[in-house]
């Protein structure tokens, strides 16, 4: 397991893979993390971007050529006007109900503590889902 908050996390990935890098990276942080993710992506690797919580990234796309890498953007926005969105959500909730997908709930809070929950999320000091209960 590699913690992306450690400054040399991308080097740890390369060491763990014998210098080859990984085939697929799911990236939601953006900024410097995105750029370091590219460094530890394998030949023909795919970097799937589904968020940018730390801000956007600027990079030269020609660096993808030497290793035949692909960067793909994914968001649910494209599904919103489509019945595929509803079908996908029904499938997803079915998986959760059947126990095929486990949602990690780290804490539950009364609605009156919404500002505390917001602070935990903004400071990135929580793992898993935080639930607000009315």
Long-range contacts (C-beta under 8 A, 24 or more apart in sequence): 4-29, 4-33, 9-36, 10-36, 10-37, 10-39, 10-40, 11-40, 13-40, 14-39, 14-40, 17-42, 21-45, 24-48, 26-50, 27-51, 28-52, 28-53, 29-53, 29-54, 30-54, 30-55, 30-56, 30-57, 31-55, 31-56, 31-57, 32-57, 34-59, 35-59, 38-63, 38-64, 38-69, 38-71, 41-67, 41-69, 42-67, 43-67, 43-68, 43-69, 44-68, 44-69, 44-70, 45-69, 45-70, 46-70, 46-71, 46-72, 47-71, 47-72, 48-72, 48-73, 48-74, 49-73, 49-74, 50-74, 50-75, 103-128, 103-129, 104-128, 104-129, 105-129, 105-130, 105-131, 106-130, 107-131, 108-132, 108-133, 109-133
